Amino acid sequence: DVRELPMMEPLPSYSRGRNAAAGRYTSFIFGTNLTNVIVIARYGNRDNGTIDGQGAFWWQQFLEKKLEYTRPYLIEFMYSHKIQISNLTLLNSPSWNVQPVYSSNIIVKGLNIIASLPSPTTDGINPDSFTNTKIEDCALHTMKWAFWMTGNYGSHADGHYDPNALPFPDQGPGKIKECDFPQENLPIDMLELKKCSYSIEHA
C-alpha cells in the first residue's frame, strides 16, 4: 500500500518533485548524513543478492499521470561519505536505481541492473552533486539512461568549484542529445568508470 510509504521533501537543488510538484516517496534503501556504510548482498555461499522493486505498478501510475508524488528509487544516499554499494542485482525499479546525492567517496561495484520493457525513466546509476566516486564492474540492461551524472539545478558538491576549470561538453550532432546540462560547466570531480557494460533492447 503506497499510503504506508514515508514521504520526503524534494531534493533541495531540484526545488520540486520530478514526477509531480509535491514531494517524493522515500527510496527503498535510504540513508542521510551517514559515514562508512556498505550495502552488500551475501546469501549462503553466494556473493550476490537480488532486490526487486516490483515497478510495474509505479510505471502504470506514472504513464497514466496519477502520481501525486515522485516515484521512489531503489537505493539513495544523501549528504553521506565513504559509501559502498556492491554485489547486487537490481530489478524493476519504480524509478532510478541508484542515486548518491550531495555525497563523496562513493564506490559502486559489481551491480547487475535490469529494467523491464517498457519501464519509464528507470535510470541505472545517477550520481548527483558528488565528488570522489568510482563505478566499476557493472552491467546495465534495457534502460534509456545507464549513467546520469549531474551537478546542475544550482547545487555544486565542490565548495571550490571553478566554472572555468572544465571544458564545456560538445553538444553537436551525434554527440550529446537530450541531456539536462546547465549553461555552465559540469562540476564532476574524480569520477572513474571501469569495466562497465550497457545493453539496449527494442520492444
Secondary structure, 3 states (H helix, E strand, C coil): CHHHCCEECCCCCCCCCCCCCCCEECCCEEEECCEEEEEECCECCECCEEEECCCHHHHHHHHCCCCCCECCCCEEEECCEEEEEEEEEEECCCCCCEEEECCEEEEEEEEEEECCCCCCCCCCECCECCEEEEEECCEEECCCCCECCECCCCCCCCCCCCCCCCCCCCCCCCCCCCCCCCCCCCCCEEEEEECCEEECCCC
